[in-house]
Amino acid sequence: MSDQELLLYQAFGNFMTENLFWRLLYINNANFGTPLSSYAKNKLLSMDKSFENIISRIYPAKEGNELVVAVAQYNRLFIAYVDCLVSNCPEAGKLKREWEEGGQRIARILCKINPYWHKTEWSAMIKHETQLLNSIASNLQTRDYAAFVNTAPICRRLVIDMAAYLSAGILKQREAR
């Protein structure tokens, strides 16, 4: 692995694992109604700034900004879905679909800005992530706490794989220029 590849991988890996950390912390604290849920929510809502800092160095303003906005919206939809799930509101299914659609929007944008990323791979990885997070959130509602413990490491591995795929595509695109 080259130094450049390692730096990209570290930047995206750190962002994606931190974003996952705040999502998991939010699910857990929102479910139990702890004061930490507000802090986790605010941290999650601010993650787009970290992502923008990384992505703006790689992609021009228009392409990078569209992706940053989509990632921020994805996190907002995730929060709205978890809040609705926790409060048993009837719109949980609608919010879940919007959150899933937001993930697919990210996949489309990624493939639009980099020809070395494939929609099939991105769609599958993002869909798998939403399914895993949904499983954790849903199982906490039914007091199945083992699901959190058993699924969180799978989520972590997935975001690390996503960071590797993201980095590899960027490096291939740079090499082709």
N, C-alpha and C positions, 0 to 999 in steps of 0.2 A: 504494500500500500504506500503510495507516494505521500509526501508531506501535505501536498494540496488536498489530496483525497481524504487524508486523516483529519485535516482541519474542517473540511466540509462535513464529514461524517460526525465529528464531535459536535459541531454547531447544531446540526439538525437533530442528532441524537439527544443532545442536552435539551433542546427546545421540546422535542416530542415527548421525552420521558417526563419533563416538568409539566407539560400540558396534561399528560395522562395522570400524573400525581394529583394535580388540582381537581381533575374530573373525579377521580376516585375519592378524594377527600370530600369533595362536594356531595357526591352521592351518599356517602356514609353520614356526614354531618347533617345534611338536609333530612335524611331519613330519621335520624334520632333527634332532630330539632335542637341541635346544640348551637351556642353562640358562634362557634367557629365556622358555621355554614356561610355567614355573611362575608367573613374574611376570605374563605375559599372561593366564594362566588366572585368577589372583587378581583382576586388574583387571576382567576380564570378569564374574566372579562378583559383583563389587561394583557393577556398573553399575545394578542395581536401585535402589540408594540415590539415584543421580542422577535416575533416572526418577521415583522416588517424590517427590523434592523438587519436580519440575516438575508432575506430575499431581495431587498433593495440593492444590495451589493452585486447581485447576480443578474437580475432582470430589470429592464427599463421600467420607468414609472408606470406606464399604462398596464403592461402585463403583470408586473409584480403587485401593483395596487389592487388589481382585480382579484388576485389570489389572496392577498391579505384581507380584503373585505369579505371574501367567501369564508375564510378560516374564522374570522371574528363572528360572522353570522352563524356559522356551524356551532361555535361555543355558546352563543346566545340561545340558539334553538335547543341545544343540549340542556342548558340550565332551565329553560321554560318547560321542557319535557319532564325533567326530574321534579321540578316544583309541582307540576300538575299530577304526576304520578304519586308523589308524597301526599298531596291533598285530596287524592281520589277524584279529581275533577273529570268531567265527562269528555273533555277535549284531549285527553292523553293520547289516544290513537291518532288524532289529527296532527298533534305536535310531533309524535314519533315519526310519522310519514314526512313531515316537513324537515325534520332533522336528518332523516335518511336521504331525502332529496338534496339537502344541503351538502351532504357528503359526496353525492354523485356529481353535483355542480363542481366541487373541488376537483374531482377526477377529470372532468371535461376540461377545466381550465389548465390543469397540469399538462394534459396531453396536447393542448393547443400551444402552450409555450415551449414545449420540448419534444421533439420528434423521437427521442430515445425512451420516452415513457409511453406505455401502452395502456389504453383505457381499460382493457380487460383486467390487467394486473391491479391498477389503481382502484377500479370499481370493486374488485374482490377484496382487496385489503381494507379499504374504508368500510365496506359493508360488513366485513368480519369484525372490525373494531366496534361499529355501532351495535352489532348483535351481542358482542361480549359485554359491552357496557350496559346495554339494555337488560341482559340476563342478570347482571349484578344488581342493578336497580330494582328489577322486578322481584328477584329472590329476596332482597332485603325487605320488601313490602310483605312478603309471606313469612318473614322471620327465618329464612334459610341463610344463615350467616356463613355457612361453609362455602357457599357459592362465591362470595367475595374473596375468601382466602384461596380458593382453588382457581378462580378465573383471573384475578389480578396479575399473576405471573405470566399468563398467556397473553394478556393485553400488553404487558411490558415487552415481551419477546416480539410481538407483532409491530409495535411502534419502532423498535430497534431495526427490524427488517425493513420497515417503511423508510426509515432514515437512510439506510444503506442503499435502497433503490433510488431514493431521491438524489443522493450524492453521486451515485454511479451515472445516472442520467445527465446530471449537470456536467460532470467531467467529460463524458462522451460528447456532449454538445460543444464544450469548449475546445476539445481536441479537433473537432470537425471544422472549426472556424478557421 
